[in-house]
Amino acid sequence: MTKLNEKPVVTAEMLIRRPVSEVFEAFINPEITTKFWFTKSSGKLEEGHHIRWDWEMYGVHDDVYVQHIEVNRRIAIESSDQTRTEWAFTSRGDHETFVSITHSGFTGSADEMVQGAMDSMGGYTMVLCGLKALLEFGVVLNLVADKAPDAHV
């Protein structure tokens, strides 16, 4: 049996060469987010609201609770699996934003927590790459849908 000294915490980060207001909006506005992450949302992220995100190609969804929003600086949510995700947006001049996504609160056996953290790291890295392509070059890469085409329902 594997034993962990600490529960895993995942951080994925990326420089996006767009103003912080545009990068922040991409994560709270589902009209934009659906171009690089999930396929459907019950609404825009607003503090204190419950939102449902769907990945229709996989037949899965997540119900998230928006714990905190600090415009152009931070978003914090709790997912239905009780994990917590926080986005931090750091402006680097007028045309660059450094995005840091931290995911924590994994549960289960040590192996399950490690697997969850690895999946999360890969997933959030893909999300940031898709966002970068969309905002910097206007390209929709379909990364999430193409990650596991044989799992489509």
Backbone as CSV, one residue per row, in Angstrom:
resi,resn,N_x,N_y,N_z,CA_x,CA_y,CA_z,C_x,C_y,C_z
1,MET,0.842,-1.183,0.000,0.000,0.000,0.000,0.884,1.243,0.000
2,THR,0.569,2.160,-0.880,1.302,3.407,-0.985,0.809,4.385,0.063
3,LYS,1.742,5.113,0.654,1.378,6.122,1.636,1.953,7.451,1.176
4,LEU,1.134,8.501,1.258,1.579,9.836,0.895,1.899,10.627,2.157
5,ASN,2.961,11.439,2.099,3.258,12.332,3.207,2.311,13.530,3.206
6,GLU,1.905,13.956,2.013,0.972,15.075,1.863,0.031,14.772,0.711
7,LYS,-1.179,15.301,0.787,-2.111,15.158,-0.331,-1.596,15.992,-1.506
8,PRO,-1.759,15.494,-2.728,-1.243,16.232,-3.879,-2.024,17.518,-4.141
9,VAL,-1.294,18.521,-4.605,-1.845,19.789,-5.061,-1.255,20.030,-6.437
10,VAL,-2.114,20.311,-7.397,-1.699,20.480,-8.788,-1.696,21.961,-9.143
11,THR,-0.662,22.383,-9.866,-0.630,23.740,-10.402,-0.267,23.663,-11.876
12,ALA,-1.088,24.308,-12.703,-0.801,24.449,-14.135,-0.759,25.952,-14.420
13,GLU,0.247,26.372,-15.166,0.441,27.805,-15.405,0.789,28.071,-16.859
14,MET,0.424,29.291,-17.310,0.704,29.645,-18.701,0.655,31.161,-18.848
15,LEU,1.552,31.690,-19.658,1.502,33.094,-20.060,0.603,33.189,-21.281
16,ILE,-0.400,34.051,-21.208,-1.310,34.305,-22.322,-1.067,35.751,-22.753
17,ARG,-0.734,35.939,-23.989,-0.422,37.277,-24.485,-1.686,38.035,-24.899
18,ARG,-2.511,38.304,-23.884,-3.735,39.088,-24.031,-3.954,39.829,-22.710
19,PRO,-4.699,40.934,-22.727,-4.965,41.675,-21.492,-5.687,40.824,-20.453
20,VAL,-5.441,41.111,-19.184,-6.011,40.323,-18.100,-7.542,40.298,-18.166
21,SER,-8.175,41.392,-18.541,-9.638,41.420,-18.601,-10.175,40.418,-19.618
22,GLU,-9.476,40.237,-20.728,-9.892,39.289,-21.763,-9.679,37.840,-21.314
23,VAL,-8.587,37.582,-20.646,-8.288,36.225,-20.172,-9.269,35.835,-19.060
24,PHE,-9.506,36.741,-18.132,-10.463,36.499,-17.049,-11.851,36.209,-17.617
25,GLU,-12.294,37.021,-18.563,-13.613,36.860,-19.184,-13.749,35.496,-19.849
26,ALA,-12.665,34.990,-20.420,-12.695,33.687,-21.091,-13.051,32.564,-20.128
27,PHE,-12.717,32.709,-18.852,-13.036,31.671,-17.874,-14.398,31.841,-17.228
28,ILE,-14.938,33.055,-17.161,-16.237,33.217,-16.509,-17.399,33.220,-17.498
29,ASN,-17.130,33.462,-18.769,-18.172,33.561,-19.787,-18.226,32.288,-20.624
30,PRO,-19.280,31.483,-20.472,-19.337,30.206,-21.187,-19.373,30.339,-22.713
31,GLU,-19.782,31.484,-23.230,-19.736,31.674,-24.686,-18.304,31.578,-25.208
32,ILE,-17.342,31.908,-24.364,-15.924,31.797,-24.731,-15.365,30.457,-24.267
33,THR,-15.659,30.105,-23.012,-15.079,28.895,-22.417,-15.413,27.642,-23.219
34,THR,-16.614,27.597,-23.809,-17.010,26.413,-24.583,-16.184,26.242,-25.853
35,LYS,-15.398,27.212,-26.199,-14.530,27.096,-27.376,-13.203,26.401,-27.060
36,PHE,-12.891,26.251,-25.753,-11.611,25.612,-25.415,-11.687,24.619,-24.253
37,TRP,-12.885,24.429,-23.639,-12.927,23.540,-22.480,-14.179,22.674,-22.490
38,PHE,-15.216,23.050,-21.768,-16.444,22.260,-21.737,-17.337,22.675,-22.900
39,THR,-18.386,21.873,-23.169,-19.230,22.155,-24.331,-20.505,22.912,-23.992
40,LYS,-20.898,22.900,-22.723,-22.154,23.524,-22.339,-22.072,23.958,-20.874
41,SER,-22.744,25.061,-20.557,-22.754,25.557,-19.190,-24.141,26.099,-18.862
42,SER,-24.531,26.000,-17.602,-25.822,26.540,-17.188,-25.766,28.051,-16.984
43,GLY,-24.595,28.649,-17.076,-24.519,30.102,-16.937,-23.115,30.605,-16.702
44,LYS,-23.039,31.907,-16.643,-21.776,32.611,-16.382,-21.381,32.411,-14.918
45,LEU,-20.093,32.343,-14.643,-19.648,32.209,-13.260,-19.941,33.491,-12.498
46,GLU,-20.665,33.328,-11.388,-20.970,34.437,-10.495,-20.813,33.937,-9.072
47,GLU,-20.191,34.750,-8.243,-19.947,34.364,-6.861,-21.249,33.962,-6.168
48,GLY,-21.198,32.825,-5.454,-22.338,32.335,-4.709,-23.319,31.507,-5.519
49,HIS,-23.036,31.278,-6.794,-23.948,30.519,-7.654,-23.428,29.100,-7.911
50,HIS,-24.379,28.197,-8.152,-24.074,26.838,-8.589,-24.204,26.819,-10.110
51,ILE,-23.227,26.231,-10.774,-23.180,26.167,-12.231,-22.917,24.719,-12.634
52,ARG,-23.540,24.301,-13.729,-23.284,22.960,-14.272,-22.487,23.110,-15.565
53,TRP,-21.398,22.358,-15.655,-20.592,22.299,-16.876,-20.752,20.909,-17.472
54,ASP,-20.976,20.828,-18.783,-21.123,19.555,-19.482,-20.028,19.379,-20.524
55,TRP,-19.558,18.154,-20.630,-18.685,17.717,-21.711,-19.539,16.703,-22.471
56,GLU,-20.348,17.211,-23.387,-21.362,16.394,-24.039,-20.771,15.231,-24.818
57,MET,-19.592,15.406,-25.387,-18.991,14.326,-26.173,-18.647,13.110,-25.318
58,TYR,-18.472,13.310,-24.006,-18.153,12.213,-23.097,-19.335,11.808,-22.225
59,GLY,-20.430,12.564,-22.281,-21.587,12.257,-21.455,-21.343,12.487,-19.971
60,VAL,-20.495,13.454,-19.641,-20.195,13.751,-18.236,-20.444,15.233,-17.952
61,HIS,-20.590,15.519,-16.662,-20.782,16.906,-16.244,-20.165,17.103,-14.869
62,ASP,-20.053,18.349,-14.476,-19.614,18.702,-13.129,-20.507,19.826,-12.634
63,ASP,-20.901,19.740,-11.393,-21.651,20.803,-10.745,-20.679,21.545,-9.846
64,VAL,-20.486,22.832,-10.117,-19.518,23.614,-9.354,-20.232,24.713,-8.577
65,TYR,-19.643,25.052,-7.453,-20.113,26.170,-6.646,-19.041,27.251,-6.709
66,VAL,-19.438,28.438,-7.112,-18.498,29.553,-7.244,-18.335,30.196,-5.871
67,GLN,-17.205,29.920,-5.245,-16.946,30.412,-3.896,-16.540,31.884,-3.879
68,HIS,-15.716,32.262,-4.836,-15.181,33.625,-4.805,-14.801,34.080,-6.210
69,ILE,-15.113,35.326,-6.505,-14.631,35.963,-7.737,-14.113,37.346,-7.379
70,GLU,-12.902,37.596,-7.744,-12.297,38.923,-7.644,-11.943,39.300,-9.079
71,VAL,-12.702,40.209,-9.651,-12.614,40.524,-11.076,-11.160,40.781,-11.504
72,ASN,-10.789,40.057,-12.571,-9.464,40.156,-13.190,-8.314,39.708,-12.290
73,ARG,-8.625,39.065,-11.153,-7.568,38.633,-10.240,-7.677,37.176,-9.822
74,ARG,-8.929,36.728,-9.472,-9.031,35.395,-8.885,-10.435,34.828,-9.038
75,ILE,-10.497,33.500,-9.244,-11.741,32.735,-9.242,-11.485,31.514,-8.363
76,ALA,-12.429,31.188,-7.487,-12.314,29.977,-6.669,-13.639,29.228,-6.739
77,ILE,-13.551,27.926,-7.056,-14.753,27.088,-7.140,-14.538,25.804,-6.345
78,GLU,-15.664,25.191,-5.988,-15.640,23.844,-5.427,-16.442,22.963,-6.365
79,SER,-15.872,21.818,-6.741,-16.532,20.882,-7.652,-17.377,19.883,-6.882
80,SER,-18.214,19.158,-7.619,-19.098,18.177,-6.995,-18.320,17.067,-6.286
81,ASP,-17.072,16.837,-6.670,-16.253,15.828,-5.988,-15.532,16.391,-4.759
82,GLN,-15.902,17.610,-4.371,-15.360,18.312,-3.201,-13.933,18.817,-3.391
83,THR,-13.400,18.751,-4.600,-12.093,19.357,-4.833,-12.279,20.855,-5.035
84,ARG,-11.183,21.584,-4.896,-11.213,23.042,-5.006,-10.255,23.465,-6.107
85,THR,-10.713,24.385,-6.948,-9.866,24.924,-8.009,-9.832,26.432,-7.872
86,GLU,-8.629,26.972,-8.002,-8.462,28.419,-7.939,-7.632,28.889,-9.124
87,TRP,-8.137,29.924,-9.786,-7.426,30.580,-10.871,-6.886,31.896,-10.330
88,ALA,-5.631,32.186,-10.610,-5.041,33.486,-10.272,-4.576,34.120,-11.582
89,PHE,-4.928,35.376,-11.768,-4.606,36.111,-12.987,-3.674,37.257,-12.615
90,THR,-2.480,37.257,-13.179,-1.513,38.309,-12.903,-1.218,39.050,-14.189
91,SER,-1.552,40.333,-14.184,-1.306,41.166,-15.350,0.191,41.434,-15.465
92,ARG,0.696,41.290,-16.671,2.099,41.609,-16.959,2.097,42.656,-18.061
93,GLY,1.841,43.886,-17.647,1.717,44.952,-18.619,0.322,44.961,-19.210
94,ASP,0.137,45.721,-20.272,-1.183,45.882,-20.871,-1.634,44.701,-21.712
95,HIS,-0.707,43.853,-22.140,-1.061,42.838,-23.137,-0.632,41.420,-22.782
96,GLU,-0.317,41.162,-21.519,0.067,39.809,-21.114,-0.548,39.477,-19.761
97,THR,-0.940,38.216,-19.620,-1.517,37.730,-18.364,-0.902,36.379,-18.037
98,PHE,-0.449,36.233,-16.808,0.030,34.942,-16.335,-1.101,34.294,-15.555
99,VAL,-1.531,33.119,-16.018,-2.630,32.398,-15.382,-2.050,31.220,-14.605
100,SER,-2.457,31.100,-13.354,-2.051,29.977,-12.519,-3.317,29.298,-12.018
101,ILE,-3.446,27.994,-12.296,-4.600,27.213,-11.850,-4.105,26.195,-10.829
102,THR,-4.687,26.228,-9.641,-4.327,25.298,-8.572,-5.542,24.448,-8.231
103,HIS,-5.345,23.127,-8.202,-6.431,22.174,-7.928,-6.009,21.332,-6.730
104,SER,-6.863,21.250,-5.724,-6.519,20.520,-4.498,-7.762,19.830,-3.931
105,GLY,-7.527,19.039,-2.873,-8.626,18.378,-2.176,-8.926,16.984,-2.681
106,PHE,-7.974,16.354,-3.340,-8.179,14.998,-3.863,-8.409,14.028,-2.706
107,THR,-9.297,13.066,-2.926,-9.625,12.083,-1.888,-9.486,10.672,-2.444
108,GLY,-9.636,9.704,-1.550,-9.518,8.302,-1.922,-8.216,7.727,-1.417
109,SER,-7.856,6.572,-1.968,-6.585,5.944,-1.603,-5.439,6.796,-2.144
110,ALA,-4.242,6.500,-1.711,-3.072,7.228,-2.202,-2.978,7.125,-3.718
111,ASP,-3.178,5.916,-4.240,-3.134,5.723,-5.695,-4.204,6.543,-6.401
112,GLU,-5.410,6.585,-5.824,-6.506,7.350,-6.428,-6.222,8.849,-6.397
113,MET,-5.642,9.333,-5.301,-5.298,10.749,-5.226,-4.224,11.113,-6.254
114,VAL,-3.214,10.277,-6.379,-2.149,10.537,-7.356,-2.713,10.499,-8.770
115,GLN,-3.550,9.520,-9.079,-4.150,9.443,-10.413,-5.015,10.671,-10.692
116,GLY,-5.795,11.085,-9.699,-6.619,12.281,-9.850,-5.779,13.521,-10.101
117,ALA,-4.673,13.640,-9.387,-3.784,14.788,-9.564,-3.138,14.768,-10.948
118,MET,-2.715,13.592,-11.400,-2.110,13.494,-12.737,-3.122,13.850,-13.820
119,ASP,-4.350,13.345,-13.699,-5.399,13.675,-14.666,-5.679,15.179,-14.665
120,SER,-5.723,15.754,-13.480,-5.980,17.187,-13.347,-4.873,18.016,-13.988
121,MET,-3.636,17.652,-13.736,-2.498,18.389,-14.308,-2.569,18.368,-15.834
122,GLY,-2.809,17.201,-16.399,-2.917,17.101,-17.849,-4.103,17.877,-18.380
123,GLY,-5.231,17.787,-17.692,-6.436,18.469,-18.136,-6.295,19.980,-18.105
124,TYR,-5.805,20.510,-16.997,-5.672,21.967,-16.903,-4.573,22.494,-17.825
125,THR,-3.559,21.702,-18.075,-2.540,22.119,-19.040,-3.148,22.213,-20.436
126,MET,-3.970,21.223,-20.810,-4.668,21.276,-22.104,-5.585,22.490,-22.186
127,VAL,-6.307,22.770,-21.116,-7.214,23.917,-21.093,-6.433,25.211,-21.344
128,LEU,-5.301,25.361,-20.678,-4.504,26.576,-20.863,-3.931,26.667,-22.275
129,CYS,-3.512,25.553,-22.823,-3.008,25.556,-24.207,-4.122,25.926,-25.183
130,GLY,-5.324,25.380,-24.963,-6.457,25.717,-25.814,-6.832,27.180,-25.709
131,LEU,-6.797,27.706,-24.490,-7.081,29.128,-24.278,-6.060,30.001,-24.990
132,LYS,-4.794,29.653,-24.868,-3.723,30.415,-25.511,-3.920,30.456,-27.028
133,ALA,-4.205,29.303,-27.630,-4.419,29.243,-29.079,-5.617,30.099,-29.491
134,LEU,-6.694,30.026,-28.697,-7.896,30.781,-29.015,-7.660,32.287,-28.910
135,LEU,-7.138,32.734,-27.774,-7.010,34.172,-27.551,-5.865,34.812,-28.329
136,GLU,-4.768,34.104,-28.505,-3.625,34.699,-29.203,-3.718,34.559,-30.718
137,PHE,-4.329,33.476,-31.197,-4.302,33.193,-32.633,-5.677,32.967,-33.249
138,GLY,-6.727,32.969,-32.428,-8.073,32.767,-32.943,-8.342,31.364,-33.440
139,VAL,-7.599,30.389,-32.910,-7.704,29.003,-33.358,-8.371,28.156,-32.272
140,VAL,-9.380,27.391,-32.667,-10.031,26.421,-31.776,-9.369,25.075,-32.038
141,LEU,-8.639,24.558,-31.061,-7.858,23.334,-31.249,-8.621,22.039,-30.985
142,ASN,-9.775,22.088,-30.343,-10.545,20.879,-30.005,-9.744,19.899,-29.148
143,LEU,-8.907,20.417,-28.280,-8.037,19.560,-27.477,-8.804,18.612,-26.567
144,VAL,-9.817,19.119,-25.880,-10.540,18.282,-24.922,-11.296,17.178,-25.651
145,ALA,-11.952,17.504,-26.725,-12.702,16.487,-27.493,-11.783,15.462,-28.135
146,ASP,-10.606,15.895,-28.565,-9.693,15.008,-29.270,-8.782,14.210,-28.326
147,LYS,-8.807,14.518,-27.032,-7.976,13.805,-26.076,-8.324,12.316,-26.031
148,ALA,-9.622,12.007,-26.053,-10.060,10.611,-25.957,-11.212,10.367,-26.922
149,PRO,-10.935,10.363,-28.222,-12.025,10.214,-29.204,-12.779,8.891,-29.088
150,ASP,-12.135,7.850,-28.596,-12.819,6.570,-28.459,-13.778,6.541,-27.270
151,ALA,-13.714,7.563,-26.424,-14.607,7.646,-25.259,-15.859,8.463,-25.537
152,HIS,-15.975,8.993,-26.751,-17.167,9.778,-27.093,-18.408,8.899,-27.016
153,VAL,-19.505,9.490,-26.551,-20.763,8.754,-26.450,-21.655,9.082,-27.625
